[in-house]
Amino acid sequence: MSDSPPVDQEPVNSRLDTTVPHTARIWNYWLGGKDNFAVDRQVGERVKGIFPVVIELARADRLFLGRAVHYLVAEAGIRQFLDIGTGLPTQDNTHEVAQRVAPEARIVYVDNDPLVLVHARALLTSSARGATDYIDADLHDPDTILRTAANTLTLSEPVAIMLLGVMHFINDDDELQQIIDRLLAAVPSGSYVAVANTTTAVNGEATAEAVRVWNIDAQPKLKLRTPERIAEFFTGLEVVEPGWVSCSRWRPEVQDDGSLPVEVDQWCGIVRKP
């Protein structure tokens, strides 16, 4: 495990607080990664202790990313991605999935954790025909994201905006709606938004208690929303089948026994701007 920050990125190191648990690194821990600190593992273990299915949730969310990106490239014809709240790089990152189908795809990643920035510089590399970039920014500031993303993406052409596991860190509903509206206003008809947000629709009080424990120490704080409320943020957009569902149930791979994957409290959907 990484109990000391990298030493070759001094500006980043100055912002890297290893005493405060951070969502990207806790998530990395749940996915079996090594890019986390003792404080992240402590919170991760506390949450896992009262909510063991959080590991299934994290894995289901990651698998949804792969299926969503593949759909957007192979079926919807998208060649540009703005992935906000990307987290620490693992396997099958957005650019890897997209560029396997379309090597010319262009991807811009956005996150605000200094350790993510260090790894992004090293690992989020593009195919020769495409492009990747990384923006050190926060979803609270969509104008900075859009202005910088325009260096890599052509915002007059369709873009897929990825909001996976990040909307629930914007606690104010009005602010979140304004952010979503601002992002959508910047991209043309035919653009998409992929969404995943924590809810209590499956495990109820168990999820609520896990979130309460999370919010004691971890940053940023997480706000639960119902599936209905999540969908309301995208009123007026076209919802891609199968609609708003648990991320484990969005066009899942067929199980060996023919059954559907277990539902998890990460609700997802893909919408299209008409």
Summary of the structure (lengths in Angstrom):
residues: 274
radius of gyration: 17.7
end to end distance: 45.6
largest distance: 51.6
contacts: 905
relative contact order: 0.15
helix: 41%
strand: 15%
